[in-house]
Amino acid sequence: MSELTDSPGSPALIVPATWRDLNSLRHIEKLCFPKDAWPLWDLIGVLTLPNVVRFKAAIGEEMVGFIAGDQHPGEEVAWISTVAVLPEYQRRGIGEQLIHACEKAISVSRLRLSVRLSNEGAIRLYLRLGYQKVGLWPKYYADREDALVMEKLISN
Protein backbone atom coordinates (compact mmCIF):
# COMPACT_ATOMS: atom_id res chain seq x y z
CA MET A 1 0.00 0.00 0.00
CA SER A 2 1.33 3.44 -0.91
CA GLU A 3 0.40 6.63 0.81
CA LEU A 4 0.20 10.02 -0.86
CA THR A 5 -0.22 13.42 0.55
CA ASP A 6 -3.19 15.19 -1.02
CA SER A 7 -3.10 18.02 1.45
CA PRO A 8 -2.21 18.10 5.14
CA GLY A 9 -4.39 15.63 7.01
CA SER A 10 -5.95 14.18 3.84
CA PRO A 11 -3.82 11.26 2.57
CA ALA A 12 -4.67 9.31 -0.58
CA LEU A 13 -4.01 5.59 -0.42
CA ILE A 14 -3.13 3.40 -3.39
CA VAL A 15 -4.81 0.03 -2.79
CA PRO A 16 -6.10 -2.87 -4.90
CA ALA A 17 -9.46 -2.23 -6.55
CA THR A 18 -12.26 -4.83 -6.52
CA TRP A 19 -15.69 -5.38 -8.07
CA ARG A 20 -17.09 -3.37 -5.15
CA ASP A 21 -15.57 -0.28 -6.77
CA LEU A 22 -17.76 -0.57 -9.88
CA ASN A 23 -19.99 2.46 -9.23
CA SER A 24 -17.04 4.67 -8.32
CA LEU A 25 -15.17 3.54 -11.41
CA ARG A 26 -18.20 4.31 -13.62
CA HIS A 27 -18.26 7.82 -12.13
CA ILE A 28 -14.53 8.37 -12.76
CA GLU A 29 -14.78 7.05 -16.34
CA LYS A 30 -17.69 9.36 -17.19
CA LEU A 31 -15.96 12.43 -15.76
CA CYS A 32 -12.48 11.72 -17.11
CA PHE A 33 -13.41 10.26 -20.50
CA PRO A 34 -16.69 11.90 -21.56
CA LYS A 35 -16.10 11.05 -25.23
CA ASP A 36 -15.23 7.40 -24.74
CA ALA A 37 -16.00 6.11 -21.26
CA TRP A 38 -16.00 2.34 -21.11
CA PRO A 39 -19.36 0.54 -21.19
CA LEU A 40 -20.54 -1.30 -18.08
CA TRP A 41 -19.36 -4.75 -19.23
CA ASP A 42 -15.83 -3.51 -19.85
CA LEU A 43 -15.73 -1.98 -16.36
CA ILE A 44 -16.93 -5.23 -14.81
CA GLY A 45 -14.23 -7.06 -16.77
CA VAL A 46 -11.40 -4.77 -15.74
CA LEU A 47 -12.44 -5.24 -12.09
CA THR A 48 -12.79 -9.03 -12.21
CA LEU A 49 -10.75 -10.67 -14.97
CA PRO A 50 -7.60 -12.59 -14.03
CA ASN A 51 -4.23 -11.19 -15.08
CA VAL A 52 -5.44 -7.60 -14.69
CA VAL A 53 -3.52 -5.48 -12.20
CA ARG A 54 -5.93 -2.92 -10.73
CA PHE A 55 -5.42 -0.17 -8.18
CA LYS A 56 -7.47 2.70 -6.90
CA ALA A 57 -6.46 5.92 -5.21
CA ALA A 58 -8.74 6.64 -2.27
CA ILE A 59 -9.10 9.66 -0.04
CA GLY A 60 -11.24 8.65 2.88
CA GLU A 61 -14.08 6.61 1.39
CA GLU A 62 -13.89 8.27 -2.04
CA MET A 63 -12.15 6.70 -5.03
CA VAL A 64 -10.33 9.56 -6.75
CA GLY A 65 -8.25 7.57 -9.25
CA PHE A 66 -7.91 4.21 -10.94
CA ILE A 67 -5.44 2.24 -13.07
CA ALA A 68 -5.60 -1.14 -14.76
CA GLY A 69 -2.71 -3.05 -16.32
CA ASP A 70 -3.62 -5.91 -18.64
CA GLN A 71 -1.10 -8.76 -18.59
CA HIS A 72 -1.11 -11.73 -20.93
CA PRO A 73 0.84 -14.75 -19.70
CA GLY A 74 3.60 -15.68 -22.11
CA GLU A 75 3.80 -12.28 -23.74
CA GLU A 76 6.55 -9.82 -23.00
CA VAL A 77 4.35 -6.74 -22.93
CA ALA A 78 1.48 -5.54 -20.73
CA TRP A 79 -0.84 -2.63 -21.41
CA ILE A 80 -2.10 0.08 -19.12
CA SER A 81 -5.66 -0.15 -20.33
CA THR A 82 -6.88 2.83 -18.35
CA VAL A 83 -5.58 5.39 -15.90
CA ALA A 84 -7.73 8.23 -14.61
CA VAL A 85 -7.81 10.73 -11.76
CA LEU A 86 -10.83 12.88 -10.97
CA PRO A 87 -10.28 16.38 -12.37
CA GLU A 88 -10.27 18.07 -8.96
CA TYR A 89 -7.43 15.76 -7.80
CA GLN A 90 -5.23 15.97 -10.90
CA ARG A 91 -1.72 17.42 -10.79
CA ARG A 92 -1.18 16.22 -7.21
CA GLY A 93 0.94 13.17 -7.98
CA ILE A 94 -1.90 10.65 -7.74
CA GLY A 95 -1.66 9.55 -11.39
CA GLU A 96 2.09 9.11 -11.04
CA GLN A 97 1.65 6.98 -7.92
CA LEU A 98 -0.97 4.82 -9.67
CA ILE A 99 1.42 4.28 -12.59
CA HIS A 100 4.28 3.34 -10.25
CA ALA A 101 2.03 0.84 -8.43
CA CYS A 102 1.05 -0.74 -11.75
CA GLU A 103 4.66 -0.90 -12.93
CA LYS A 104 5.71 -2.68 -9.73
CA ALA A 105 2.86 -5.19 -9.92
CA ILE A 106 3.27 -6.38 -13.51
CA SER A 107 5.45 -9.36 -14.31
CA VAL A 108 6.74 -8.43 -17.78
CA SER A 109 9.57 -6.25 -19.02
CA ARG A 110 7.61 -3.84 -21.23
CA LEU A 111 4.57 -1.74 -20.42
CA ARG A 112 2.59 0.13 -23.06
CA LEU A 113 -0.28 2.58 -23.09
CA SER A 114 -2.22 4.68 -25.55
CA VAL A 115 -3.18 8.31 -25.08
CA ARG A 116 -5.07 10.91 -27.08
CA LEU A 117 -2.72 13.13 -29.06
CA SER A 118 -4.53 16.15 -27.61
CA ASN A 119 -3.84 15.08 -24.00
CA GLU A 120 -0.60 17.02 -23.70
CA GLY A 121 -0.53 16.93 -19.90
CA ALA A 122 -0.70 13.14 -19.80
CA ILE A 123 1.91 12.82 -22.55
CA ARG A 124 4.30 15.08 -20.60
CA LEU A 125 3.75 12.93 -17.49
CA TYR A 126 4.42 9.69 -19.36
CA LEU A 127 7.58 11.12 -20.96
CA ARG A 128 8.80 12.29 -17.54
CA LEU A 129 8.18 8.77 -16.16
CA GLY A 130 10.34 7.20 -18.88
CA TYR A 131 7.77 6.23 -21.51
CA GLN A 132 8.85 6.60 -25.14
CA LYS A 133 6.70 7.26 -28.19
CA VAL A 134 6.59 4.04 -30.22
CA GLY A 135 3.62 4.32 -32.53
CA LEU A 136 0.45 6.01 -33.66
CA TRP A 137 -3.02 4.54 -34.11
CA PRO A 138 -4.86 6.73 -36.60
CA LYS A 139 -8.49 7.55 -35.79
CA TYR A 140 -8.44 5.25 -32.75
CA TYR A 141 -10.98 7.02 -30.57
CA ALA A 142 -14.74 7.23 -31.19
CA ASP A 143 -14.40 10.84 -32.38
CA ARG A 144 -11.60 9.71 -34.76
CA GLU A 145 -8.77 11.35 -32.84
CA ASP A 146 -5.41 9.57 -33.15
CA ALA A 147 -3.86 7.68 -30.25
CA LEU A 148 -0.17 7.92 -29.41
CA VAL A 149 1.29 4.58 -28.30
CA MET A 150 3.98 4.81 -25.63
CA GLU A 151 6.20 2.18 -24.04
CA LYS A 152 8.49 1.82 -21.05
CA LEU A 153 10.99 -0.92 -20.25
CA ILE A 154 10.42 -2.14 -16.70
CA SER A 155 13.10 -3.69 -14.52
CA ASN A 156 11.18 -5.72 -11.94
N, C-alpha and C positions, 0 to 999 in steps of 0.2 A: 504494500500500500504506500502510495506517495502522498505527501502533504504539500499543498500550495498555500501561499498567502494571497488571498484575494484583497483583503484590507485588514487592518488590525482587528483581531478578535473574530474574523470570519474566514476560517480556512476552507479551502476546497480539497476534497479527497479524491484521489484516483483509485477506483475500486472496480472489480469485475462487474459487468452488467449482466442481467438475467432477463428472462421473459417477463418478470414483474415490472420491468422498466418500459414496457411497450407503449403505454400512453404518453409517458414523458418523451420517449424517442419520437413518437409521431408529432408531438408539439415542436420539438427541436427541428425535425426535418421540414415541417411546414414553414417555420420562421426563417430557417437558414437557406433553404432551397425552394423558394416559392415557385420557380419555373419547372423544377423536376424533382420534387419530393418523391421518395419511394412509396409505392403502394403498400397497403397493409400486409400482404403476403410476403413481400420482400423484407419488411421490418421484422415479422415473425421469424423468418428464416435467419436473418442476421443475428437474432437473439437466441436461436436454438440449435442451429446446425453445428455438427461437429467440425473441428478444424478451423473454426472462426475464433480469433482472439477478439474479445470485446471488453472495452472499459468505458466507464462513465466518470465524469467529473461531477462531484456533488458538493453543494454548499448547504449545510443543514440537511433538510429533506428534499431539496430541489436538485434535479439533474440539470446541470448547466452546460454539459458537453458530452460528446460521445465519439468513440472511434471503433472501427472494426477492421481487422486484418484477416484476409481470406487466404488460408494456407491450403496447398494441395500436396498431400504426401507424395514423395517421389520427384517432385518438381523443385527446381532450384530458385524459384521466385514466388513471393507472396505479394498480394495486392492490398493496399489500404483501400477498402471499398467505400468507406465514408469516414469523414472526420468533420465535426461541426461543434461550434460553441455558440451559445445564445448571443445575439448581438450586444446586449448590455454587459457581457462578461468578456468580450473579445479584447485583444491587446493587453492581456494581463498574465500571459504565460500559460494559460490553461491548455490551449491547443498544442503548444510545444510539449508540455508534460504528457498529454495524451499520446502524442507521437512517440515520445521516448518510451512510454510504457508498452506500446505496441511493438516497437523495435526490439525491446528486451524479451518480449514474450514469444516472438516468432522463432521458428527453428530452421530457417533457411538463410542463405547468404545475401540474397538480393530482395529488396522491397521496392515495389512500384506503386504509383498512384497516378490518377488523372485529375486535371484541374482545368476549369474554364480559363481560356486565354485572357478574359477580361478581369479575372480575379488576381490583380496585381499584388495585393497584400499577402495572399496565400502563397503565391509564387515566390515572393521575396523571403517568406518564412521558410519554405522548403529549400530554397537555395542556401540560406543561412545554416540550415540543419544538415547540409551536405548532399542534398538531392541534386541530380544533374538532369538536364533536359535530354531525353532520348528519343522522342518521337512526337508525332502530331496525328490526331484522329480527326479528320475533316468532318464537320457537321455532326459531331457526336451527340450533342445535347438536343433535347426536344425542339428547341428554338433554332436549331441548326448552327449553333456556335461551335467552334472547334475546341477540342480538348488537347491540352499539352500533357504528354506522358513524361513522368519524371521517375528516376530510379536512384537508389542509394545502396551501396554495398555495406552489409552489416557484418560486424565481427562479434558474434555471440560465442 
